[in-house]
């Protein structure tokens, strides 16, 4: 077996192309079977600007919780004066929970 799993190889290949700067940080998404997590990251300084996850939410379905997390991250980003980000879906398909989070973040005012 190789050193990396298929998912890790996809993530590394994406990260070679996508990077967040102080002016345009990166919106990174991690999706587990139960929860969805996202962070806004400045890769140059190695700092997380804002984060949100669905652990504390009792939103019902996974899709509803992803929408709420998207709105939460947009709200936190606005409070830190961030309105434009680079979207990093983390190797996940742009479908289902990832799409719901992205659409909600756009509704909340983030541009990507």
C-alpha positions as CSV (number, residue, x, y, z in Angstrom):
1,X,0.0,0.0,0.0
2,X,1.1,3.5,-0.7
3,X,1.8,6.2,1.8
4,X,-1.3,8.2,1.1
5,X,-4.9,7.2,0.6
6,X,-6.8,8.2,-2.5
7,X,-8.6,11.0,-0.7
8,X,-5.3,12.4,0.7
9,X,-3.7,12.4,-2.8
10,X,-6.7,14.4,-4.1
11,X,-6.4,16.9,-1.3
12,X,-2.7,17.4,-1.8
13,X,-3.2,17.8,-5.6
14,X,-5.8,20.5,-4.9
15,X,-3.6,22.3,-2.3
16,X,-0.8,22.7,-4.8
17,X,-3.1,24.9,-6.9
18,X,-5.2,26.7,-4.2
19,X,-3.7,28.9,-1.5
20,X,-5.1,31.6,0.7
21,X,-3.5,35.0,1.2
22,X,-4.2,37.7,3.8
23,X,-6.2,39.6,1.1
24,X,-8.1,36.5,-0.2
25,X,-8.1,33.7,2.4
26,X,-9.1,30.1,1.7
27,X,-12.5,28.6,2.8
28,X,-11.6,25.0,3.6
29,X,-14.3,22.3,4.1
30,X,-14.0,19.0,5.8
31,X,-16.9,16.6,5.7
32,X,-17.2,13.6,8.0
33,X,-20.1,11.1,8.1
34,X,-21.8,13.0,11.0
35,X,-20.6,16.6,10.8
36,X,-19.3,19.2,8.5
37,X,-16.5,21.7,9.4
38,X,-15.2,24.8,7.7
39,X,-12.5,27.3,8.3
40,X,-11.2,30.5,6.7
41,X,-7.5,30.2,6.5
42,X,-4.6,32.7,5.7
43,X,-2.0,30.2,4.4
44,X,0.8,32.8,4.2
45,X,0.8,33.5,7.9
46,X,-0.6,30.1,8.9
47,X,-3.6,31.5,10.7
48,X,-7.2,30.5,11.0
49,X,-9.3,33.6,10.7
50,X,-12.7,32.0,11.4
51,X,-14.2,28.6,11.8
52,X,-17.6,26.9,12.1
53,X,-18.9,23.4,12.5
54,X,-22.1,21.5,12.9
55,X,-21.3,19.7,16.2
56,X,-23.1,22.1,18.4
57,X,-26.1,22.4,16.1
58,X,-29.3,20.3,16.4
59,X,-30.4,21.2,12.9
60,X,-32.0,17.9,12.0
61,X,-30.8,16.6,8.7
62,X,-27.2,16.9,7.5
63,X,-28.2,19.2,4.7
64,X,-29.9,21.7,7.1
65,X,-26.9,21.7,9.4
66,X,-24.6,22.4,6.4
67,X,-26.7,25.4,5.4
68,X,-26.5,26.7,9.0
69,X,-22.8,26.3,9.1
70,X,-22.5,28.2,5.8
71,X,-24.4,31.1,7.2
72,X,-22.4,31.0,10.4
73,X,-19.1,31.1,8.6
74,X,-20.3,34.0,6.4
75,X,-21.4,35.9,9.4
76,X,-18.0,35.3,11.2
77,X,-16.1,36.3,8.1
78,X,-18.0,39.6,7.8
79,X,-17.2,40.4,11.4
80,X,-13.5,40.0,10.5
81,X,-13.8,42.1,7.3
82,X,-13.5,39.2,4.9
83,X,-15.8,39.2,2.0
84,X,-13.9,37.3,-0.7
85,X,-12.5,33.8,-0.3
86,X,-11.0,31.0,-2.4
87,X,-13.2,27.9,-2.1
88,X,-11.4,24.6,-1.2
89,X,-13.9,21.8,-1.2
90,X,-11.2,19.4,0.2
91,X,-11.5,16.7,-2.5
92,X,-15.2,16.3,-2.0
93,X,-17.6,16.5,-4.9
94,X,-19.5,19.8,-5.2
95,X,-22.8,18.1,-4.4
96,X,-25.1,17.6,-1.4
97,X,-23.7,19.0,1.9
98,X,-20.7,20.7,0.3
99,X,-22.9,22.5,-2.2
100,X,-25.4,23.5,0.5
101,X,-22.7,25.0,2.6
102,X,-21.2,26.9,-0.3
103,X,-24.6,28.2,-1.4
104,X,-25.5,29.4,2.2
105,X,-22.1,31.1,2.5
106,X,-22.8,32.9,-0.8
107,X,-26.2,33.9,0.5
108,X,-24.5,35.2,3.7
109,X,-22.4,37.5,1.6
110,X,-19.1,35.7,0.9
111,X,-17.9,35.9,-2.7
112,X,-16.1,33.0,-4.5
